Amino acid sequence: MLRPGSPPAPARATVWVLEGGKGHNLLTVRDVAGRLRVSTATVCKLCSRGELVHLRVSNAIRVEPAELEAFTARRRSVEPSKSTR
């Protein structure tokens, strides 16, 4: 219960629960950037455009390894290979 003069209650937020303790292997933006060999800014842009499935933990972006694999698989099927040029 709130008392007079106390700060307002926080707004409702969506809470995601990771099943089976999978949260221990989440990748950081730096981890993803290293694996893709791009900058951390590029990873952030991919996340903001919705191209890379991610979740936020407070202000931090985290990516499941399976989502990174799915992203790279989608990219391989869309972009022509360099060997065909």
Buried (B, 14 or more C-beta within 10 A) or exposed (E): EEEEEEEEEEEEEEEEEEEEEEBEEBBBBEBBBEBBEEEBEBBBEBBEEEEBBBBEEEEEBBBBBEBBEEBEEEEEEEEEEEEEE
